[in-house]
Amino acid sequence: MRNTVLVIEFSLSGHRGEYVKWIVHALLHKEHKVILMLPESLLLHESIASLDHSLLEVKSFDIGTASLKHRSITRLGLFGVDYLYYSNFKRIYKSIKCTHVDHVFVPFLDYMLYSISIFGSPFGECGFSGISMRPDFHYAKMKLRVPRGKGLWLKEFMFDRLLSVKKLTSLLTLDQALYIYYKTNKQGSNRLKFLPEPVTLLEQDKSIEVVIKNKLGINDSIRNILVYGSLTLRKGVKGLLDALSVFSDEEKFRVILAGKANSEVSELIEDPSYLKLIEDGKLIFLNRYISSEEESVLFSNAYICWLGYIGHYRASGVLIQSAKYGVPLIATTEGVIGWQVEKYSIGITVDSKMVDEISSAIYRLFNDVKLYQNCKASCKTSFIENTFENAYLIVNESIS
């Protein structure tokens, strides 16, 4: 049966744009009519520019007026911001009351998780589902390496309430540890579904790959350590670049920073010592949006992928991408990333602030052939469920 599904998103930064794109594709694949609501400033965003279908309608909403109206609420901190989003979602849903909607799908339900738990659905009697990415109350109980948090019992209580909200058909999570925790310890939590983050391998025509490699400055004689995605200091970029100084020029490898950098990283690279890395060919800095074709070439030609995040304890889509391409990782010991790297034996975990640990991990993967090949083999056999076919199925099941 064809449904009309409303998809509402406030941001397309980082991986958010790609999530929205494939979620819309999933719904259209099932021949549902889709209404995609975005802030007016994002209508021409490059990540969704290719979306075009007779069953798709893209509409805009204005967030300025609502934000000003409720600005005082944000003084309440996280709960205030949460309620601000909740009221905006409610307003946006009411704004299209002249259009029949069968279901609402929210790509990032964490915007208003606490408010839904307290006040119920902002979408009236319309069924809704979405993806939650931020819960952290289960980390310590699942033996993940994280700082001791505050108010975890309250966060868990609120999450339990969310799962019992009327009209919530499914809550999807990319966090395998969260899903395992609920499946093992909670009764009646069938609404929580694991959504293995989808990744596809884009095989390039060899002639096109050569063109892109030349464009990116990649050659086969140098091994590449890839840092991919939105570039911030929380990605552990400084520690990785500082580790390069340990190695002599005879070591034929370099770091590729690929993705839009924030101001802190851009300023960091302006330091003379890091500019020299670029001049010496030890660093390539691609500070811009990376196309899917370029992404494929970058991962296909990476020897190691860096996931040395600092203070980031959640799952990472780049980890799945790296594993799918058979690229071993050097990653943080912390959070879901460290837990998955060790669980699946797909790389080495390090303290991302310790330059000696980073340089030692690089040396081991470059010189211990058996270790490298074992990690590479583990990458190939891990995350088998992380396909678009599976993700499409789970998203569409969530609206029924």
N, C-alpha and C positions, 0 to 999 in steps of 0.2 A: 504494500500500500504506500502510495506517495504521500509524504508529510511535508509541511512547510516548517523548516527549522530556522530559527533565529540564532545567529552567532554574533556575540558582542565581544569586542576587544578594545582595550585602551592604548596598548603599546605594541609596536612591531620591532622593537630594538632587539639586538642579539639574535637568539634563535627563535624569538617569539613570532617573527614574520613567517618563517618556514613552517612553524607549527600551524599557524592559521591557514596557510596555503594547503598543506596536506589534509587538514581536517575538512576544509571545504571540498577538496577533491574527493575525500572519502564519502561525504554526504551526496555529492553529485553522482558519484559512481553508483550509488543505490537509487539514483533518479529522484531524490528528494529535491524539493524547491528550497533554495537557500537564500536567506536575507542576511547579508554581512554588514554589520554596523560598526563603523570606525570613526574616530575623530576626523574632522574635515582635513586636517593637516597631513593625514596619512593615506589619503585616497590614491596618491600617486607613488606610494612607497615601492621601491624596486622589488621587494620580496613578493609582492602580490600583483605586480604589474601584468603578469601573464594570465591572471585569472579572467576567463571569458567563457560564458556558457549561457545558453538560453534559459536555464533554470536558476541562474544566479542573478540576484539583484544586490548591488552595493549601495549602501546609504551612509550618510554622515550624521554625526551628532555634535553638538557644541558642548564642551565641558567647562568653558570659562565661567559662564553665569552660575552654574550649579556649584562650582568650586568656591566662588566668592561668597555665595549665599551661606555655605556651611563651613567657611574657613575656621570659625571659632571652635568647631568640633575637633579639628586636628590637634588642638591643645591637649586633648586627652591621650595623645600618643598613638601607639599602634591601634588601639581599639577605636580611636577617633577617626583615623585614616580609613580603617576597615568600614566603619559606618558611613563615611563619606562616599566610598565606592558603592556600598549597598544602596544608598539613596539615589545615586546616579544610575545604577542598573535598573532600579525600580522606575525611575523617571523615563529612561530610554525605552523600556518595555511598554510603558503606558503611551509613549509618543507614537507608537505604531498600532494603536488599538483599532484603527480602521482596517488593518490587515489581519487576516486570520493566521494565527501561529499555533502549530501543534506541539512544538517542543522548543526549548531554549538550550543551546549548548554554549558553555563558557570555557574557552581554552585555558584560562588561568583563574580557577575558582578561588584561589587564595586571596584575591583582592578583598573578599568579603566573607571569609570563612567563619569568623566569630559572630558577625551580625546575623548570618543565616542560622547559626546554632541557637541564637537567642530569640530572634524575631521570626524565624521561618523563611519561606521562599519569598523573594522580591517579585516573583512572576505570577502571583495569584494562583489560579487553579491550573496553570499550564505546567506540564511536566518539564523537568530540567535535569541536566547532567553536566559534567565538566571534569577538568583535570586539576588535581591538587599536587603541588610540587614542594611546598615549604614545611610540612610537619617535621618536627625534630625530636618530639618527646620520646620516641622509641630508640634513639641511637644508643644510649648507654645500655639499655636492656638487651640490645642486639650485639653488644660488645664492640661497637664502633668507637674509634678514638676521637673523642670530642671533649671540649671543655664542659665542666659541670654546668648545666643550665638552670635557670630559675623558673619557677611556676610550671614545671613540666606536667604535674598532675592536673593542673587547670587546663593546659593545652590538650591533654589527652581526653579529659572530660568533655571539653567543647567539641573535639573531633568526634567523639562517640555520639554526642547530641546531633551533630551534623548528619551523621549516617542514619539517624532516625527521623529526619525531617520529612514531613509529608510532601509528596510530589518529586522528591529526589529519586530518580530511577536508577542511577549508577554514579559512583564517584570513582574516577580512574586515577591511578597513581603510576608514575614512572619509577618510583622508589621500590625496588625489589625487597629491600629490608623491611619496609613498612608493611608490605603485603604479607611477607612471611610472618611478621610479628602478629598481625591480626588473624591470619589463618591458624596460627599455633595457639594463641592465647585468648581469642575473643569468640564468644558464641553469638550467632545471629548477625555476623558482619558480612553477609553475602553481597551487600551493595558495593563494597569496596572491591574493585577489579584491578588487576595488574595490567598495565599497558606497556609492553616492551617497546621502548622508543624505536621507531622505524628508521632504518638506514638502507639505502640501496647503493650498489656499486655501479657507477657510471663508467662503462668501458668506452674509452675514446678511440676513434680511428687513429692509427699510428701517425698518419701525416698531420692530423690536427693536433695530436699530443706534442709532436716535435715543435710545431708553431708556438703552442702555449708555453712549452718549456723554455724556448728561446726568449719569449716575451717576459717570463718570470725570472730568467737568469739561472735556470737549473741545468746542470750537466751531470752526466753519469759518473764522472770521476770523483765526485765529492759526495760524501754521505750527509744527509740532511736531518736535522732535529727540528721537527715542526711544532710550532705553537700556533694553534688555530682558534679563531673566534674573536669575540670582542676582547680587545687587549687592555687590561688594567693591571695595576701593580699586584692585585690579589691573585693574578695568574702566576705569581712567582717569577716574573720576567727578569727582575734585577739579579736574583740569585743565579739564574741560569746563565745570564750574560757574564756575570763575574766569574763563573766557573770556566768560561772559555780561556781566561788568562792563565789557567793552570797548564794548558796544553801547548805544545810547541807547534810551529808552523808545519811540521812534517805530518801532523795529524790532519788528514784530508776530510774535514767535516765543517759544517757551519750551521747556524741557527736561522730559521726562516720564521719571522713574525708575520702572520697573515691574518688580517682582519682590521676593522676600524679601531683605532687606538683612542683612549681618552686623553685628556690634557696632561695627566701625570706621566703617562708612558711617552707621549710625544716630547715632553720636556726632558725626560730621562735620556732618550735617544740623542738629544742635542748635546749631551755631555761629550767633551772631546774624546774621552776614552772609548765611548761607544760608537761615535762617528768614525773613529779609526777602524773599528771592527768592520764597518761597512766598506771603508776604503780598502781594507785588506782582503775583502771578499769572504769574511767570516760571518757576516750577518746580512741578510736580506730583509728589508722592512717594507712590507706591502700594506700601507696604512690606508685601506679603502675597503669597499664592499667587494667580496670575492664571489665570482660567478660559480655556478654549479660545475661548469666545465673546468675552471681553474681549480676548484676544490678537489675534483677527481684526480687531476694531475699532481697536486700537492701531496695528497695522501698516497697515491701510487708510487711516488718517488721519495717518500719519507723512509728513513731508516729507523728512527725513533720518534715517538710523539711525546711531547712534554705536557704533563698535567699536574705541575707542582703548585696547585692552588694553595693560597694562604687564607685561613678563616672561611673557607667555603666547604660546607659539610654535606651538600646535597649531591644528587646524581648528576652526571655529565653526559650530554649527547656526544661530545667529542670522544669520550672513552669508547662508546659503541662504534662510532665511525672508524676509529683507529683499529679496533679489533676486527671489524669487518674487512678492512683492507690488509689485515695481517701485519700490522705495525706494532711492535712491542712498545710498552710505555715506561717512562720514568714519571712517577706520580707521587703526590702527597701521601703520607701515611694516614691522613685524617679522613673522617667521614665516610660517606658511601663510596667515594672514589677509591680510597685506600682499601676499604673492605672488599670491593669488587676485584681490584687488581690482585690482591692476595688470594681471594677465593678462587679465581679462575687462573691464577699463575700466568698472567699476561704481561708481566713486567717487574720492575723493581720499585719499591716505595722508599721515599726519603723524607727527611726533614727539609722542607723547601727553603728554609732560612740558612741552612748549613751548606756553605759552598763546597767544603771538602766531601760531604756526603753526595752532593750532586755530581761533582767531578769523578768520584769513585764509581758511581752508577754508570756514568757515560763510559768510563774506561772499561768496566766489566762487560757491558753490552757490545762494545766495539771489539773486544779481544777474546771473550769467552764464547767461542762459536757454538758450543753445545747449549749453553744457557740461552743464547739468542735464538737458536733454532727451536728450542723447547717452548720459549715464550711465543714465538711466531706460530708454532703449531697449535698452542693453546688458544691463541686469538682466533684461528680458523674454525675451531670446534666450539667456541663460546658464542652465546647470544644468537642461537639459531632462530629463536622466535621473533627476533627484531626485524621483521619485514613489513613492508607497506601493506601487503595482502592481509596480514594478521591484524595490523593496526586499523585498517579500514573496517574489518569485521567487528572488532571490539567497539569502535566508535559508533557504528551503526546499531549494534546490539544495545548500546547504552540509551538509545532513544526509544526503545520499544517497551 
